[in-house]
Amino acid sequence: MSIRQTYTVLVPFPTGGGHWSKVDQQLDLLDVEASALRAAGRLELTSVLAARQPAEPATPSTKALKAAAKKAE
C-alpha cells in the first residue's frame, strides 16, 4: 500500500473537471502524483514548509515602514 503525504499548494493548478486548487490548500497525494508539481514549484510538502517558517526572518511591511517614518518626523 502506498503512503500519501500532505502537500501545500504554492501556485494554483488545474485539478481536473474544470476545478482549480487554491493557494495554501492542503492535498494528500502520492509521491508519483506530486513529483511533477513539486518540480514546477506549484506545491511543497507541508512538513518542509513548516520547518522553513521559523528560519525565515520577518521583514516589516511597507505600511509599517511608512508608519515608523511618519512617527519619527
C-alpha positions as CSV (number, residue, x, y, z in Angstrom):
1,M,0.0,0.0,0.0
2,S,1.4,3.4,-1.0
3,I,1.7,6.2,1.5
4,R,0.1,9.5,0.9
5,Q,1.7,12.7,2.1
6,T,0.3,16.1,2.8
7,Y,1.3,18.9,0.4
8,T,0.6,22.6,0.4
9,V,-0.3,24.4,-2.8
10,L,2.0,27.3,-3.6
11,V,0.7,28.2,-7.1
12,P,-2.8,27.2,-8.2
13,F,-3.1,24.4,-10.8
14,P,-5.9,22.6,-12.5
15,T,-7.1,19.6,-10.6
16,G,-9.4,18.2,-13.2
17,G,-13.1,18.6,-14.2
18,G,-12.7,22.3,-14.6
19,H,-11.7,22.8,-10.9
20,W,-8.5,24.5,-9.7
21,S,-6.6,24.3,-6.5
22,K,-6.2,27.3,-4.2
23,V,-3.1,28.8,-2.5
24,D,-2.4,27.2,0.9
25,Q,-4.8,24.4,0.2
26,Q,-3.6,21.1,1.6
27,L,-3.7,18.0,-0.5
28,D,-3.0,14.3,0.3
29,L,-1.1,13.0,-2.7
30,L,1.1,10.1,-3.6
31,D,4.8,10.9,-4.4
32,V,4.1,9.9,-8.1
33,E,1.2,12.4,-8.3
34,A,3.2,15.2,-6.6
35,S,6.6,14.8,-8.3
36,A,5.9,17.0,-11.4
37,L,4.0,19.6,-9.4
38,R,6.9,19.9,-6.9
39,A,9.4,20.2,-9.8
40,A,7.4,23.0,-11.3
41,G,7.2,24.8,-7.9
42,R,3.5,24.5,-7.6
43,L,3.4,22.6,-4.3
44,E,5.7,21.6,-1.4
45,L,5.5,19.1,1.5
46,T,3.6,20.7,4.4
47,S,6.3,19.5,6.8
48,V,9.0,21.2,4.8
49,L,7.1,24.5,4.7
50,A,6.6,24.3,8.5
51,A,10.3,23.7,9.1
52,R,11.1,26.8,6.9
53,Q,8.7,29.2,8.6
54,P,10.7,30.0,11.8
55,A,14.0,30.0,9.8
56,E,12.9,32.9,7.6
57,P,13.5,36.3,9.1
58,A,10.4,38.5,9.5
59,T,10.5,41.6,7.2
60,P,8.4,44.6,8.0
61,S,5.7,45.6,5.5
62,T,5.9,48.8,3.6
63,K,2.9,50.1,5.6
64,A,4.9,49.5,8.8
65,L,7.9,51.2,7.4
66,K,5.9,54.3,6.3
67,A,4.2,54.5,9.7
68,A,7.6,54.3,11.5
69,A,9.0,57.0,9.3
70,K,5.9,59.2,9.8
71,K,6.2,58.7,13.6
72,A,9.9,59.6,13.6
73,E,9.1,63.0,11.9
